[in-house]
Amino acid sequence: MSILAKFNRLTTSKTGAVGWVRRIIWRYGLLREPLRLVVRVARLGLRSTSSLIGHLKSQWLKARHHLRLLASGDWSLGDVRLPSRLEVVFWLRERFRGQTQSHAQVYAACFGQLKPTRTPSLGLRARLSNCEPLRVLLVNDIGFQYGAGTALRRQASSLLLMGWEVMAASFAGPVAKPPSVSGIPSFAGWRGNYVIRLGDEDGSDGEPVGSIADQLRRLAPDAIILGNLHGVADPLQALEAVRACGVPLFVYMHDSYWVTGRCAAPLDCRKYLDGCDSTCPTAHEFPSLRPDRIGEAWRDKAALFAGPEPLPLIANSSWTLELAERRYQGKARTGIARLGIDHWTFAPMSKSLARWLLGVPADRPVVVMGAVDLSNHWKGGPIFRRVQETLSQRDDVHLVLFGRASEKLKAAKVFDYVDDQRMLALILNSADIFVSTAIAESFGQILMEAAACGLATVAIDVGGVRDIVVPGETGLLVKEQSAAPVLRAIDNLLYDREKCLAFGKAARRLVEERYTLKRQADAWADLFRQTAGCTKDAHN
């Protein structure tokens, strides 16, 4: 039986010819409409997978020198190194959208501006003035895991694009995957992940590792960016230990933890303004703290960020910035470094191709919903469940879900927790609309990811969502925290395709203008210069 006949017979199967062709497209980057591939197979008269593999091998041998890709894939076909899907995406966009500056061009340009070596024992100000590459250490509790960990990895990627040296240290052990962006196989400046151990623990050589400050000094960073410490037994004690190493320290707000007594999302509570105390209504929630210690923690944070020698407190959105300024009444050294995204990985692609590759039905509009963990009541609470149940029962739309605990819910397609950024981009590209029902959101990375893929968005108007979802321009915001208005907003976009497409295009433009990795790196460079007292002319 020919492959074309198998295709016609097994159009809904995940096995056989369809599954095999999907794997070929996914692994080897054949970014063409599925029908074109099938027609080509039919015209070639290939009747077996082995003959098709032989043909593909010969074609890639002929075309390999034309691709001029920065190879980073790990797949091969015999002795032939085939480009990954992501590499082909990079090459095609560079070929057909040459006006957009690629990551490789940014990287090369930054290296051209920097001196090739670092002078020993120079501080932050001297290195900036001397145009030498900085060495930046990123510190958090659990490395590159989950939402804040993904943000940390993206921060690392953006700083590496500047041509700087970057390393990460965490209290719970390193995560193997290094920072990466499309088009760059590896970063010369990446110095690896490290584990911060307690002072009474022994290192791999059996010798005491020393204090936290000693461990960080040995890494010799010029600046430290401190992220979430929710998973550490005593976050404030850990912060003081990091501060003790004597390196310029910047504390980053992934949420509202650094302005409250203990919580990461105050919601409607205003006690963080007047004084958190033992009456905290959510003391048992993560990150938990004994009620009798909450008031002390609230006062200690005021001393850290609004005392005689305040630490720089850097916000991830306009909302978190405003939160910090209200909390510390203008006494804090606040700044903002909006998160950035690899907008070459998260970019619009053919919806029909994405649906075909993922097995998502293509006969109706597709709505996608998801988060890192849908069991989190802030992300996947009652509103999410009501919207999910309603959409899954309708016959005019297909629902796609992703995130931990999504496998328990009904939908046309469910993907559970998605750690691969390319896979997440493909899932988003299969949809027409992204819907968020989060009731606590300091910024919303998933909103940024959906916008980068050119999706119109429906979200609840909370926290920092407005930074990425501009009402009436890139999506629709719902004031009321209930399912009914969310469903009405979804219908508004489903029944007005032109508006939906216009919102998606505007969302993509917004990402290209404000939320690229280069924009994020520029923001950090400005913050470093301000802290060091350098002019903008002394830049990396």
N, C-alpha and C positions, 0 to 999 in steps of 0.2 A: 504494500500500500504506500502511495506517495505521501510526502509530508503534507502537501496541500489537502489530500483526502483526510489524513489524520486530523488536520486543523479543522476541517469542516465537521468532522465527527465529534471532536472533543473540545468544542469551543468553551465549554464551561468547566472543563477539568483542570485540576492543578497538576495532574500527572501527564504522562505521554508527551505528545508533540508540543502542546501548548505550554505545559510546564517547562519543557526543555527549551523552547524558543524564548520564554520569559527569562530563564536563567542565562541564556546566551546574551540577550539584550542587557540584562542587569550587569553581568560580569564583564562583558567586553565592550560596553559603551556604544551599541548600535542604536544611536538616538534618531531613529526614523519611525514614521508611523508603522504600526504592526502590519497593516495591509500591504505596504510597500515591500516589506521583507518577505511576506508570504508569496506575493506575486513574483518577486525576484526568484525565490526558491522554485516556484512552479516553472518559470521561464527557463531556468537552468536545467530543469529536468532531473533534479537531484532526488533520488528515491531512498536515500538512507542518511542517517545522521553522520555516519563516517565520511561520506562524500561531501556533505555540507561543511563539516569541520575542515576537511582538506581544502575546500574552496576558500573558506574564511582565512585559513592559514596563509594561503598563497596571496590573497588580497591584502592582508595586513603586512606581509613581507614587502609588497610593492609600495604600500602607502606609508609605511612607518617613517621614512625620512621626510615625508611631506608634513607630518603632524607637528613636528618640532615642539613636543610637549615636555614639560618638566615632570618626568616620570615619578610617580609616587605609589602606584598600585602594587598589589602583591599577588596578582593572578597571572598565570602563564598558560600557554597552550603548547605542550611539547617543549621545544627549546626556543619558542618565540615569546618574547615579552609583549603582551598585549596591553594597550592603555586601558585604564579603568574608565567607568562611566563618567566619573567626576573630571578626569583629565580631558575627555572628549568635550564635556560641557565647557570646560575652561577654554579649550582651543577654539570651539565654535563661536563662543561669545567674543573672544579676542579677535577672531577673524571677521565676524559680521557686525560687531559693535566696538570697533576700534577706538571710538571716541571716549569710551569708559576706561579709566585708568585701572589696570589690573593689579592684583596683589603683588605679583612678581615685579611689576614696574615700580610700585611703591617701595618694595623691599630693596630693589637695586638702587633706587634714587636715594634712599636713606643711607645705605652703605657708602654711596658716593660723597655724602656730606660729612661723614664721620672720619675721625682719625682711626687708623687701623689697629692701634694698640691702646691699652689703658695704662696710665701712669700710676704706679703704686701709691697708696696712702693719700689719695686725693678725696676731698669731701664732695658733697652733692653740688654745691655752688661752683667749685673749681672745675669739676667735670663738665658741667653745663657751659661754663664760660670758655672752656678749652675744647668744646665740641668733641668730647670723648664719649664713647658708649657708656651708658649707665648700667649698673647691675642692680636689678630690682628683685626683691624677695616678696612673694605673695604668701600670706599665712592665713590659714583657717582651721576649722575643726576636722573636716572629713575629706579634704582634697577636692577633686574634680567631680564629686558625686552630686546628683540631684540638681535642683534649680540654682541655688547659690553657687554650687560647685561648677555648673556649666557656665555661669557668669564669670567665675574666676578663671576658667580656662580661656574664655573669650578675652578677658583682660590680658592674660598672658600672651595670647596670639597677637593682640593689637600692639603690645609693647615690643614683641619680637619683630613685628613689621617695621618698627622704628630703627631696627639694627642694634637694639640693646641686648644685654645679657639678662636672662630671666630664669628664676628658679622658684619652686613652690615647696612649702613646708606645712605639714599638718600634724595634728595631735593623734589622729586615729590611723595613721598609715597612709602611704602614698598610693595613688591610682596609676596604673601602668600607662595609660594612654597619654602621650605628650600633646601639647597644643599643636593644632594643625589648621591650615587654611588651604583652599583650593589653589592649585597651580604651583605650590611650593612643596617639594618632597620632604624637606626637613629644614629646621632653623639652626644656623650655626651658633646662635646665641643661647640656645636652650641648655640649661645647666642641670636639669633633672629635678626629681621629687625627693624630699627628705622627710624623715619622721622626727618630730620633736618629742624627746623622751623626758620623763621626770628625772630630777637630779639624783635620785637614789637608785636609778636603774643603771645597768652596765651596758656598754656598747658591744658591738660585734667582736671586739678584741678583748672583752672581759674587763676593760678599764671603765671607771665611772665616767659618764658622759658629761658631767658638770651641770651647772644651772642652765635654764632655758636661755638666758642671756648669753652665756658662754657658747652654747651650741650655735646660736644665730650669729655671733661675732665671727666664728670660724668660717662662715659662709661669705663674709666680707661684703655685705650689700651696701649700696649707696642710699637706698630708700626701701622702706617696708610698707606694703599695703596690707592692712589687716581686715579680713572679711568676717564672716559669721563665726562665732564661737559657741553656738547653741549646744553643741554636743560635748563641750568641756565641762568638767565638774564645777569649776569656779571661773567663769569667763572673765570677771574683773581682775582676779588674781593673775590669770594668764596674760591679760592685756598689760598689766603692770610689769610682768616678767619680760615681755617682748619690748616694752618701752625702756627697760633697764639696760638694754644692749647699747644704747646711746646713738642709734641710727635714726634719721628723720622718719617719723612714723605717721602714716595716713590711715585713718579708720574709715572704712567704707560701709555705707548704710545699704545693705541688701533689703532691709525691712526697717521697722521702727524700733528695734530692740535697744539701740544705743540712746534713745530718748525717753524710754519708759523704765519702770522699776524692774520688769522682767519680760513683758509680753512682746511678741513680734508684730502684733496687729491690734491696736487699741479699739478698733471699730468705733462705736459711739461713746466709749468711755473717755472722759476728759481729766481723769485723775493725774495723768502724766504731766499736766500743766501745773497743778497745785501741789501735788505730792502723792505719789503711789505709796501704799501702806499695806498693812495686814488685812485690810478689807477687800483686797483685790478679788474680783469675782471669778478670775480665771487662773488662780495660782497653781492649780493642779495640771493645767495644760502645758504642752511643750512650747518653749523651754520652761520647765517648772522651777520653782524656788519656794523654799519654806516661807509662809506668810510673814513670820517675824523678821525675816531678812530683807523683805521687799523695800521697805522704807529706807534702810541703810544703802541698798544698791542704788536707789533713785538719787540719794544725796551724793554718793560716790561718783556717779556719772556726771553730776553737775560740777563736781570738783575737777574731773578729768577734762571736760569739754568747755567749761566756762570759768575755770579757776585762774590763778595767776599765770600759769604756763599751759594754756589750753592746747590739746591735741587737735590737728586739723580733722574735721568731720566732713566727709565727702558723700554727697547724696547721689542716688542713682536716677532721680526724677525730680521734676519741679515740685511735686507733692511732698516727697521726703525732705527736700530742701526747706520748704515752708514749715514743715513739722519741726525740724531742728531749730529754725530761727525763732519760732513761737516758744518752743520749750526753753531755750536758753536766752531768750529775750535780747537777741542780737549780740550777746557776749561771746558766742562760739566762733571759731575760725572755720566757717562753713564754705563749701564749694560744691560744684557739681561736675560729675563725669558720667554722662549718660552711657548706658551700655551700648555696645556695638555688636554687629553680626557679620558673619561671612556671607556677604550678599551675592557671592558667586555660587555658593552651595544652595542657599535659600534664594531662589530666583524662579520666575515664572517659566514653566515648560508646558508642553502639550498635555491638556487635561485628558484627552482620549488615550494617549499613550500611558500616562500615569495610572489611569483606571484599569487599562488592560494589563499592565504589569502587576498590579496589586490584586486583580480580580474583583474590582469594584464595579457593580453594574453601571452601564452607561446610558440607560434608557430614561433616566430622570435626573433632575438637579441633585447635587450632593451637598449635604451639610456635614461639616466635621466638628466634633467637640472632643476636648481632651485636656489633660494636665499631667504633670509628673505622677501624682497620686490622687486618684479620684475618691479614695476613702477619707481624704482630708476634708473636713466639713467646710473649710473656707473655699475649697475649689469644687468639690463634688457633692455638695449638700442637697437639701430638699428641692431647691430650684433646679439644679442640674437633673435630678431624677425625674422631676415632673416634665421638663422639656424633652428629655431622652425618651420617656415613655410615650409622650404624645407624637413625637416625630417618627418613632419606630413603628407606629401603628398606621401612619398615613400612607396612601398609595400614590402620592404625587411627588415624593422626595425620598432619597436614600440617605440614611444616617451612617456615618463612619465614626468610630470611637477609638481613642488610644489613651494609654495611661494605666498605671497600676490599679487593679480592681475593675477595669473595664470589661474583662472577660466574663464577669458575672452579669453583664447587662445585654439587652437585646439590641441589635443593630444589623445593618446590611453587611458590615465588615468591622471586626474588632482586632486591634493590634497589641493590646496589653501595653506594658512599659516599653518605650522606644528609646534606646540609648544611642543608636546610630543616627547622626545628624543628617546623613544623606537619605536614610529611610524616612525620617520625619519630614524632610523637604518633599519627598515623593508623595507621602500621605497628604500633606497640605495641598499639593498641586493637583490631587485628584478631586478636590472639592471646589464648589462655587462660593461658599460662605463659611466663615469660621465663627463659632458661637462660644462665648465665655460667660459663665454664670458665677464667676468668682465674686465673693462678697468682701474679700480683703486682697488687695493687690497694690504693692508699692510701685510697681512699674508694669510688669507683665511681659516676660520674655517670649511667651508663646504668641502674644499679640504681635510682637515685633517680627517673629518668624513667619506668621501668617501674612502680615503686611508685605514682607520681603518677597513672598511668593505671589503677590498680586491678588490677595483675597480681600473681599469686603468683609467687615467684621460687625457682629452684634455683641455688645458687652454691657454689663451693669456699670453705671457711672460711679466708681469708687476709687479711692486712692490716686495712684499715678496713671490710671488708664488713659486719661485725656492727652498725655504726652504722645501716645501712639495712635489712638483712635480719635480723630478729629470729627466731631459730630457734623453730619451732613457733607463731609468731604471724603473721609476714608472709611466711614462706617456709621452705625447708629448706636447711640448710648441710651440706656434705659435707666431712668431715675428710680423707679419703684423696684424694690428687691422682691420680685415674685415672678412666677413663670408666665402668667398671661401676657404682660407687656413684652416680654422677651419673644414669645411666640408671634405676637403681632408684628414686631420688628423683623423677624425672620420672613414672615409672609410679605412684608413690604418689599424686601429685596428679591424674594423668589418671583413675585409677580411684576417686577420692574427690572428686566434684565439689563437694560441700558444703564440704569442707575448702579446696579450691582457691578457691572464692568467698569464704569467710571470710578467708583469708589476703589476698586482693586488697583486700577492704574495709578490713582492718586496716592494710595498707600505705598506702592512700590517707589514712587518718586520721593515720598517723605523719607523712606529708609535710605535711599541713595543720597539724599541731602543731609540727613542728620544722624543716622544710626549705622554707619559703616565702621569697621574696625579702625580705619584711618582716622575718622572723626574722634573715636574714643581715645586713641593714642595721642592725638593732638591735645585733647582736653587734659590728659594726665601730664603731658609735657608742660602745658601752661601752669598747672597746679604746682608742679615741681619748681618751675621758674619763680613763681610767686613766693613760694616758701623760702627758696634760696636767695631771693632778692635779685634775680637776674633779669635782664631785659629780654624781650622776645627775639632780638637779633642773635642772642647766644642760644641757638637751638640745635636739636639733633634731628 
